[in-house]
Amino acid sequence: MNKSLEDYLSNRVLSRMSILIIDILIILFSTLTMYFLRFGFEGLTAQVKADGITTTAVLVFFNIISFLIFKTFSGVLRFSAFSDLIRIIYALTLGYLLSYGCLLVIKEYNPSFTISNTIHFATYVLNVLLMIFSRIVVKEVYESITGKPQKATNVFIYGTKQAGISLAKAIRGNREFKYKVLGFITDEENMVGKNLLGLTIYANNENLFRVLEAKDVKTVIVSPHKMDQIRNSPTLDNFVDHNISLLTTSPINEWNGTLTGKEQLKDIQIEDLLPRNPININMMEIASLIEGKRVMVTGAAGSIGSEIVRQVATFNPYNIILIDQAETPLHDMRLELQKKWMDLNTHIIVADVSNATRMERIFEMTHPQYIFHAAAYKHVPMMEDNVSESVQTNILGTKILADLAVKYGAQKFVMVSTDKAVNPSNVMGCSKRICEIYVQSLSRHLEKTGQKSTQFITTRFGNVLGSNGSVIPLFREQIKKGGPLTVTHPEIIRYFMTIPEACQLVLEAGSMGKGGEIYLFDMGKPVKILDLAKRMIRLSGSNNIKIEFTGLRHGEKLYEELLNASENTIKTHHEKIMIAQVREYEYEKVKDQIDELIKISYQYDDMLTVRKMKEIVPEFRSINSPYEAVDRMLENAEERESVKQDTFSI
C-alpha cells in the first residue's frame, strides 16, 4: 500500500492552476480570519461586511497579478526550495502594497469606506505564514511517505560550507541516492556542536570515529570544496585506516543544476590520496600561441598524446593532426572528438613515425606549425627484450620527425621524454636520452648556422597516474580479481603526476621554450609502491588481499633519479618547471652515430645494438639485465686501452 501511494505521489504533480487556486483560497482564509478576530460575529455590520468584501476582492486581484509576475505557482510543491519561499514573500509584499494603494484611492472617492491598517498588515503576515507553511507541509509529508528506502546507507558529510550544504540537500531531495545523512564533519572549532539542516556538526578528531561507529556510519562523503583543502593532509588516510569508505563529487559548478548519483557521486580514487599540490598554468598564454595553428600530435591515441589532443582542442586550433599506429584506440579518439568537438577540423592518420616516406607525405599535406611528439615505446621490460624496435620507433621516429619539422618550417617541436633518460639503466631510458641528444644538438646546430626556424623543446617527467599499463590500473585489476597485488620490491619508489597535469606542463613548457631546452617537471614527493598497494587495498574495502614481491624486472631501478636537484637545474618563471643542465653534443658527430645505430638495429643483434647505445650514452649502465655483460666488456676494453697507453708512454 505504501509503495503504491509512493509511486502515485512520485508521478503526480498539481497543475499550476490548482496551486494558484489554493493560494487564492489562502488569501480569502487569511482575510476572513483577521476580520473575525477583529470584529467577532456580532461586530460584522453591513458596512463592515461590504468593506471587507471590497478589500478581499482588491487583495485577490492584485495578489494574482503579483503571483503571475513572480511565478509562485510554477514549481512543484514537494520540491520547494528556499528560493521559492523568498519568491512568495516578494509576491505577497508587492500584492499587499498595491492593494493598500488601491484601497486608499477608493477611500478618497468614498469617505465612508473603512481601511484598517492593523487588519491589512496582520492579514499580510498570516498570508505569508500560511503560504510558506503549505509548501513546507507538502514537502515534509511527501518526504515522510516517499523517504529513503529501508536499506539506505548512513553517511556523514565532510564540509560545512556551501558545497557541503548543497550536497546534503541534493542527497535528501533525490531518492536515487540510497544514503541517509546523519551529520556533518568540520575542521572549524567554531562550528563544532552546532546544527546544520537539523543535523549535528562534529569535530574532525579521534572522537569522530567513535561517533561514526555508534551511528553505524561507514561512509563519508567529502564535499568538493573540502576535497581541495585536505588533498595533501593525512585526513583522508585516517578515514581509510579506520575502514571508512570515501565518496566525493564533481565541483558544484559542474552539476548543471542537479546532482545525479550515477554520474557525479564517485569513489575517492588513490590519485586523491597521493601527496600532490595543484598546478597553476598560464592557459591564456598557451591559448594565444595555439589558437589558429595547425597542430600535430604523434602517439595521439596513447595516454599522454590523447590528453594533449583534448587540451589543445580547447584552444581553438586551426586543425589537429592525430598520428598513431594503434588503429582501435585512434578510432576511439576519433569518436570522442566527434562527440565533444564536432566543429574541430581534424586529420586522423594511422601511421608509423619510423616510416620516413609516409611521414614525408603527411608533412607535405598538412604543414604542421606545432608538433607534440609523444609517440614512443615506453615499457621498460618490453624494450629490454625488443631492443631494435626501441631504436627504430623511439630514435629513428624522432629523427625523422625532427628533420621534417625543419624542412617544412614548423614553429615548435615539443618532445615528450622521461625521467628514465636520466643516467639510464635500461634500453627504453637510453633510447629516450638519445632522442634528447639528437633534438638538442639539432637545435644548437641550426642556431650556430643561422638557419634556426624550428624551436626544439624537450619535456621530461616521471610516471603518470592511470596511464596505459601503469601500476595503478594493474593494481585495480588485481584487486577486482581478489589479489594478490604484485610489487617488484618492498623498497621501490616512484614519482607520480596525473595525466592532465603532465600534459598541462608539456603545453606550458612548449609555450615558454625558445629552443634547445630540456625541461624537467617537479613531480612532488616520491611514493613507495608498497604503500600505494596497501592504500588501494584499504580504499577498496577489502582486508584479505595479499601482496606478493616478484623481484625487480629487467632494467628496473629501485629508486628514481631526483629531477629537481638544484645543482643540475635552472629555475624558470614556473615553480614546477626547470631547465636541465646537461652535456651538449656536436650535431654532425651525433647524426653519424645515430645513423650507424639505426643501421645496426636492423641486424637485430641486441648485444651489438646495446653496445652502440652505450657508446653514445656513456652513463647508460644496465641494471638487472643481460646487457650488464656489455658494461663489463666495455670496462675491460677501457682497461686494456688504458694499459696500452701506459705501456706506450713508458
PyMOL commands that set and color helices and strands:
alter all, ss='L'
color gray80, all
select helices_A, chain A and resi 2-11+16-39+46-70+77-79+82-109+117-145+162-172+189-191+206-214+224-230+235-241+252-254+261-264+270-273+283-290+303-313+327-340+356-366+380-385+387-407+419-421+427-448+471-480+499-512+529-540+566-568+587-601+606-616+628-649
alter helices_A, ss='H'
color red, helices_A
select strands_A, chain A and resi 153-158+179-186+195-196+199-203+219-222+245-249+265-267+294-298+319-324+346-350+370-373+412-418+455-461+463-465+485-487+493-494+496-498+517-521+527-528+547-549+569-571+577-580
alter strands_A, ss='S'
color yellow, strands_A
deselect
rebuild
show_as cartoon
